[in-house]
């Protein structure tokens, strides 16, 4: 059984190859219950689509959040509720090396991203900023409105509508610690404080 303490409604984005939007509601054990539905199409969503370059004059998540995914749909940010999970297809987040894309999603309260694959720099930046990412080929095994139960530690997802489960990539323990600390810098500060004999 999954160790899920808190429920959250989750938005799912993308369906590889089908050209159709995939929208899901999910539960993540770390986030308070919320509701939200998001629709988005296609694979290869780059960082400029996640947050347009005209908003890169700030790194404040709360300022970036309202413009998140504006390059794809100007109304999409309004549909995403805190705690939502974004699910995408191939190569999500490729492009710019700037950290604004994960910051924008964090500004909306996105708790996790599940995709077939990620851009390498986006993958690193997301964990550095405390946004967990999971990879799986099973994103087509869900339908709009499904309720998922996600166990980040075990890399397992349960579809409560169908009862089916699928696995995702595992997040190494030290990277989960970075996420739980809120990012790399807080993690380093916490670790240094724990080692400080004073």
C-alpha positions as CSV (number, residue, x, y, z in Angstrom):
1,X,0.0,0.0,0.0
2,X,1.1,3.6,-0.6
3,X,2.0,5.8,2.3
4,X,-0.2,8.8,1.3
5,X,-0.9,11.2,4.1
6,X,-2.3,14.1,2.2
7,X,-4.4,14.2,-1.0
8,X,-4.0,16.5,-3.9
9,X,-5.8,16.9,-7.1
10,X,-3.3,17.0,-9.9
11,X,-3.2,18.4,-13.4
12,X,-1.6,16.2,-16.1
13,X,-0.2,17.6,-19.3
14,X,0.5,15.9,-22.6
15,X,0.2,12.5,-24.3
16,X,3.0,11.3,-26.5
17,X,2.2,10.7,-30.1
18,X,-1.6,10.9,-29.8
19,X,-1.8,14.6,-30.3
20,X,-4.5,14.7,-27.6
21,X,-4.6,16.3,-24.3
22,X,-4.4,14.1,-21.2
23,X,-5.7,15.5,-18.0
24,X,-5.6,13.7,-14.7
25,X,-6.3,14.3,-11.0
26,X,-3.7,12.8,-8.7
27,X,-2.7,12.5,-5.1
28,X,0.7,13.3,-3.7
29,X,1.6,12.5,-0.1
30,X,3.4,15.8,0.5
31,X,0.8,18.3,-0.6
32,X,-2.5,19.6,0.9
33,X,-5.7,18.7,-0.9
34,X,-6.5,20.9,-3.9
35,X,-8.4,20.7,-7.2
36,X,-7.3,21.6,-10.6
37,X,-7.5,20.5,-14.2
38,X,-5.0,21.4,-17.0
39,X,-5.0,20.7,-20.7
40,X,-2.0,20.8,-22.9
41,X,-0.9,19.1,-26.2
42,X,2.2,17.4,-27.5
43,X,5.8,16.5,-26.7
44,X,8.9,18.6,-26.8
45,X,7.6,21.5,-24.7
46,X,10.6,23.8,-24.3
47,X,11.4,26.3,-21.6
48,X,10.3,29.2,-23.7
49,X,6.8,27.7,-23.9
50,X,6.9,27.1,-20.1
51,X,7.8,30.7,-19.4
52,X,8.3,33.2,-22.3
53,X,11.5,35.2,-22.4
54,X,9.8,38.5,-21.8
55,X,9.3,37.5,-18.2
56,X,12.9,36.6,-17.4
57,X,13.6,39.9,-15.7
58,X,12.7,38.3,-12.4
59,X,13.4,35.1,-10.5
60,X,10.6,35.4,-8.0
61,X,8.4,32.3,-8.4
62,X,5.2,34.2,-7.4
63,X,5.8,36.7,-10.2
64,X,6.6,34.0,-12.8
65,X,3.8,31.7,-11.9
66,X,0.9,33.6,-13.4
67,X,2.7,33.5,-16.8
68,X,3.6,29.8,-16.7
69,X,2.8,28.0,-19.9
70,X,1.7,31.3,-21.5
71,X,3.7,30.4,-24.6
72,X,1.2,27.5,-25.1
73,X,-2.1,28.8,-23.7
74,X,-2.5,32.2,-22.0
75,X,-5.3,30.7,-19.7
76,X,-3.4,27.7,-18.6
77,X,-1.9,29.2,-15.4
78,X,-5.4,30.0,-14.2
79,X,-6.4,26.4,-14.4
80,X,-3.5,25.0,-12.3
81,X,-4.1,24.8,-8.6
82,X,-1.5,24.5,-5.9
83,X,-0.5,20.8,-5.6
84,X,-1.2,20.0,-9.2
85,X,1.1,17.6,-11.0
86,X,2.2,18.2,-14.6
87,X,2.4,15.1,-16.8
88,X,4.0,15.5,-20.2
89,X,5.5,13.5,-23.1
90,X,9.0,13.4,-24.5
91,X,11.8,15.9,-23.9
92,X,9.9,18.2,-21.5
93,X,11.8,21.3,-20.6
94,X,14.5,21.3,-23.3
95,X,16.1,24.5,-24.3
96,X,17.3,27.3,-22.1
97,X,19.7,26.7,-19.2
98,X,18.0,29.3,-17.1
99,X,16.1,28.2,-14.0
100,X,13.0,30.3,-14.7
101,X,10.9,27.3,-16.0
102,X,10.9,25.2,-12.8
103,X,10.6,28.5,-10.8
104,X,7.5,29.4,-12.7
105,X,5.9,26.0,-12.0
106,X,6.8,26.2,-8.4
107,X,5.2,29.6,-8.4
108,X,2.0,28.0,-9.4
109,X,2.3,25.4,-6.7
110,X,3.1,22.5,-9.1
111,X,4.3,19.6,-6.8
112,X,5.7,17.2,-9.3
113,X,6.3,16.6,-13.0
114,X,5.9,13.2,-14.7
115,X,7.0,12.8,-18.3
116,X,8.5,10.3,-20.8
117,X,11.7,12.2,-20.7
118,X,13.2,15.6,-19.7
119,X,15.7,18.0,-21.1
120,X,18.9,17.4,-19.2
121,X,19.5,20.9,-18.0
122,X,15.9,21.3,-17.0
123,X,16.1,18.1,-15.0
124,X,19.1,19.4,-13.0
125,X,17.6,22.8,-12.5
126,X,14.3,21.4,-11.3
127,X,15.9,19.3,-8.5
128,X,18.2,22.2,-7.6
129,X,15.0,24.3,-7.0
130,X,13.1,21.6,-5.2
131,X,10.8,20.4,-8.0
132,X,10.7,16.6,-8.2
133,X,10.6,14.9,-11.7
134,X,9.7,11.3,-12.5
135,X,10.2,9.5,-15.8
136,X,7.9,6.8,-17.2
137,X,6.6,5.4,-20.5
138,X,3.2,4.8,-19.0
139,X,1.7,8.3,-19.5
140,X,-0.8,6.9,-22.0
141,X,-2.3,4.5,-19.5
142,X,-4.5,7.3,-18.0
143,X,-7.6,9.2,-19.1
144,X,-9.0,12.6,-18.3
145,X,-10.4,12.8,-14.8
146,X,-8.5,9.9,-13.5
147,X,-7.4,9.9,-9.9
148,X,-3.8,8.9,-9.4
149,X,-2.0,8.0,-6.2
150,X,1.7,8.9,-6.5
151,X,4.5,7.5,-4.2
152,X,7.6,9.5,-5.0
153,X,9.9,7.4,-2.8
154,X,8.9,4.1,-4.4
155,X,8.4,5.4,-7.9
156,X,4.9,4.0,-8.1
157,X,1.6,5.4,-9.4
158,X,-1.8,3.9,-8.9
159,X,-4.8,4.8,-11.1
160,X,-7.7,4.7,-8.7
161,X,-10.2,4.6,-11.5
162,X,-8.8,1.4,-13.1
163,X,-6.9,0.0,-10.1
164,X,-3.8,-0.3,-12.4
165,X,-0.3,0.7,-11.2
166,X,2.7,1.7,-13.1
167,X,6.3,2.5,-12.1
168,X,8.4,5.5,-12.7
169,X,12.1,6.3,-12.3
170,X,13.3,6.3,-8.8
171,X,14.6,9.5,-7.2
172,X,17.8,8.8,-5.3
173,X,17.6,9.3,-1.6
174,X,19.9,12.3,-1.5
175,X,17.9,14.0,-4.3
176,X,14.7,13.4,-2.3
177,X,16.4,15.1,0.6
178,X,17.2,18.1,-1.6
179,X,13.5,18.3,-2.7
180,X,12.3,17.9,0.9
181,X,14.7,20.8,1.9
182,X,13.2,23.0,-0.8
183,X,16.1,22.9,-3.1
184,X,19.9,22.6,-3.2
185,X,20.8,25.8,-1.4
186,X,18.5,25.1,1.6
187,X,19.8,21.5,1.6
188,X,23.4,22.6,1.8
189,X,22.5,25.1,4.6
190,X,20.6,22.5,6.5
191,X,23.4,20.0,6.2
192,X,26.0,22.5,7.3
193,X,23.9,23.5,10.3
194,X,23.5,19.8,11.3
195,X,27.3,19.4,11.2
196,X,28.0,22.7,13.1
197,X,29.3,21.6,16.6
198,X,28.2,25.0,18.0
